[in-house]
Amino acid sequence: MKARCLFLFVALALIVAAPITAHASFLNLNFEGGSGGWDFYNPPGGTSGNSILGNSGVYHPGITIDPYLPPEGIAYLHLQPDGPGKSEVAAQSAFFSTSGALVQAVAAFDGVDYQRLADYTPDSTGTFGDDAAYVEIYTGQWTAKQISEMPLTGVNSRTTTLYDVPWERRVWGSSYGPSVSQVVTDYAAVGDFTSDPWTIWNSKPLDTGWYTLVYRIESGDEPTVGRDPFLESTILKSHALFDAVPEARTCFLFGLGLLFAVGARRRSLKGVNASLR
């Protein structure tokens, strides 16, 4: 009986520690091999904000953002918009063959902007400087360009194709989710010049079908009159970071199961020895 309980516990530990099976449907969630499997797009008029180290789409720590070390491996995706009103989109399509599958990964937001008035005066009533980053899941297969140009309403719009927003961070504004009748699972306004830490996000259960996973960052609007070129060039580019779920969690749970197994085995042997005396 004890042996059965032991094997049951170890099996349960392995199940809890195992990576979510939906990950297998995506390519390169940890970006260790570069940006393969991902499609990037930035609107016309700007330069791509994901081309770090030979246009690989991967940001390696120590270049710009020292506090953010990769939670998995040695690399992670770094997105940055080109300037006011610009965005940067990474997209990947995948097929989930079973209903109820989940997607899980990590994201972080380095908000280097602030809420302000038209004259750049910091003020909580201002309407400028609201950078935002998202993890989005759309039904159907879409390219990064199509996602970037997708209208808010109408046929093949965000209203009809946006399935879930598992993670969203903004400098100060309100979530866009309700405007497209979607529930944002994990939303936060981080405040002025605030570094939001790595956070594990989870999608809601998916139905059987085609989906597109999207990582996106947008730079907030800026004044068109009296704009300060120096301020605009130095602080108006927040950073969005994306990586896979750290495997350390898996190793810890698996190790915990093994330690329990060893302890239970020793207690079992002590019981046998005592009965033989």
Secondary structure, DSSP 8 states (H G I E B T S, - for coil): -HHHHHHHHHHHHHHHHS--GGGGGSS-SS-TT-STT-EEE--TTS--S---TTT-SEE-TTSS-TT---SSTT-EEEE--SSTT-EEEEEEEEEE-STT---EEEEEEE-----B-TTS-B-TT--B---EEEEEEEES---HHHHHH--SSSTTSHHHHEEEEEEEEESSS--SGGGGT--BSSEEE--TT-EEEEEEEE-----SEEEEEEEEEE-----SSS--HHHHHHH---EEEEE---THHHHHHHHHHHHHHHHHHHHHHHHHHHHH-
